[in-house]
Amino acid sequence: MAIIKCTNEHLRLIQRALDFYSRVGSAQFSVIKDHPTFERHLEEVCRPEKEIEVGDRTNQGEVLEIKNGKALINGSVVNGMWSEKSEWKKLKEVKLSTDYENFLSIRDEVDNLLVQARNELIQDHSIGKNGSWGIYNDKVDDECRTAFGIVQNVRHEFWKVNPNSVPYTVDANIDSRYKGLVIVELD
């Protein structure tokens, strides 16, 4: 048996990678656009290119005032939590909010192209936009099911150590076909 030692963060990345692999292999091509590389890129590409002005919406809040190379931002995010307190930020650190109407329009267009590509690859034009083969479909490669099983085991171990776990989520149980497929020990 092979043993891989990694951090919990790296294990989560392995989990996401195997989930991605199993989804693409079961014809869920729409997950391609959700890859962090494309998400971040689109957020940047869809960010308006102009000088920041009073009244602009930014990732940190609304710009109330600009003075001496700084912007007074109404509210801000402090330690991941929204604060009502206004704060001065260096202008070079302030980014305008992404134009999410444009962002979603591009994603919708990509979704349509991915559906076309998926349908050509699987030679089935009857599957709807959000449809796919199920993981147990005989057309899905066994490696995809193995990847899915590993994902189930990993996410279940994270569920077990989460103090806020509830018994009715998908990570609460493992399909008996995959129970013990891998042994996961978390830090």
ZIHU-V658386 format. One line per field, one symbol per residue. psi: psi as a letter, one per 30 degrees, with the letter a starting at -180 (. if undefined). burial: # if it has 16 or more other ideal C-beta (glycine too) atoms within 10 Angstrom, else .. A space follows every 50 residues. Layout:
psi = ???
burial = ???
This chain:
psi = kkkkklleeeeeeeeeeeeeeeeefggifffeffkeeeeeeeeeegkkjl kklkfkklffakjekkkhglkjkjllkjhgkkkfkkkkkkeffkklkkjf eeeeeeeeeeeeeeeeeeeeefhjgfklegllklfgkffkkeeeeeeeee eeeefeeeeefjfgklfglffflkkfffkgelkkjl.
burial = ..........#...#..#############.##........##..##... .#...#.#.####..#...#####.#..........#.#....#.###.. ..#...#..##..##..##............##.#....#...####### #########...........#..#...#..##.#...
